[in-house]
């Protein structure tokens, strides 16, 4: 039983929230289907937008879809439904990663995600320096709780632990820069000036380099002859958080994506900016090292968070796909990569 009609306005609101999710290199590697009779939204992986170098196992793609699922849950609750999620519901349909059924909420529901709805549109990846002002412990605790509520873990290390994680990220960035295949793939998803596409990362959304080399931000352009922002000084003491799960199955990747988006929306609601460092996850040995000596720690993403110093320039919001709802039962496309469109920078964007 549904609390309201699943009309065109509701479908638009649901899918607009869905495509606001972060995705690796802003690939937006998802497609949507709708069964209006059962009130079920299908979320499928779009293999055409897989990153063969950065994400050969499609872990980051699953995380991106997981973030979509969480945004659908938030929008559904905002509209008065209780979303019922099934992950990988069909063994014979591996690209159907999740279904979200819009059901009637029970009267004794105690928690609601609708408080995060306003943060869905405001959330974006910031590639600019932060002020260095520490995020208060209560806010950090709320972010940690957001990950735990989705079955994941969020560790916020001390200064020495932070340096170790950033050092591993820097090592991965160095490897990526020296690998022609990796740099070529990244540049495929950088949108040239004047090109209008909802996919990929425009040059205007790329941030500057750290003048002191302490912050291993991803270099999407490399030696390309394009205008660059001058290097600036990033915060001296970064605050980072490592998102991980105890297992490393596709279901865990989808849960990690939901946890990621819940953490990011919680941070946004608290006025905290975030950016995502995925480089070390692209190299198996460095990814394993990110987990440290803990057993059964499967890292997925390093989140940098803090407060901004103003609007600044560069490092802005990547474009988002327009959601084209499907009519009638069955599967259809809600967002499509146009032609030779572009596609982490998670924004998964690259969670990633």
Order of alpha helices (4+ residues) and beta strands (2+ residues): alpha-beta-beta-alpha-beta-beta-alpha-alpha-beta-alpha-alpha-beta-beta-beta-alpha-beta-alpha-beta
